[in-house]
Structure formats: C-alpha cells, structure tokens
C-alpha cells in the first residue's frame, strides 16, 4: 500500500460498555479506538425502501495499513470521517498483513 494514497485522516471509534441502572440499559459512549491515515473511495449512492419510505444511503470503502490495532477493528466499531459517523458493514484483510479494507455506510 503506497503512502501517497493514504491521504485521509480517520478515527476508529468503539462504543463503551452499556450502563444498567436497574430499570433500563443505556448504550455506552463512543470513544476513540485509534486514528489512522486511510485511502477513501465512495461508492455509488443507492435507495433503500423501508415501509413506504425512501432512505438514501451513502457508502464507500476505506483502506488502512495493517497493524496491531487495525487488525482488531470489529463490525461493531464506527469510522469518524468528514464530519460523519460511518457504520462498518464489512472488514477484509488485504493479503498477508498488507492492509485492512473497511466497507462502510453513513449513519443517519
């Protein structure tokens, strides 16, 4: 993976442990897991039809270098990039420790 292609700064976030007060369970707060340089390729937009409504989904792919932290990224994590939070829907290892590919869709 060429360093010149890694021109975007992304923050991988992980959600903290849920808090249970005896009546309800509140999800934990998002915290930074790691910050890395990445390459970004947006995908074509698509329409998702749900219960008589349309919802536009933006998505794309991030490529990151492989290291001890990027190898631990999970689909429950999120990517903060360009003022948006992106949900990770797929993770692939590129080659033998060559890199990590994250397939994402925008939240909200």
JOWOQUI-V86369 format. One record per backbone hydrogen bond with DSSP energy under -0.5 kcal/mol. CO is the residue of the C=O (numbers start at 1). NH is the residue of the N-H. Records with the same first field share a line. If there is no record, write none. Layout:
CO: NH  NH
This chain:
2: 5  6
3: 6
5: 7
8: 10  38
10: 12  36
11: 13  80
12: 33  34
13: 78
14: 31
16: 28
18: 20
19: 21  26
24: 21  26
26: 19
29: 16
31: 14
34: 12
36: 10
37: 65
38: 8
39: 63
41: 61
46: 57
47: 49
48: 50  55
50: 53
53: 50
55: 48
57: 46
58: 106
59: 43
60: 104
61: 41
62: 102
63: 39
64: 100
67: 71
69: 72
70: 73
74: 77
77: 88
78: 13
79: 81  86
80: 11
81: 84
84: 81  86
85: 107
86: 79
87: 89  105
90: 103
92: 101
93: 95
94: 98  99
95: 97
99: 94
100: 64  102
101: 92  103
102: 62  104
103: 89  90
104: 60
105: 87
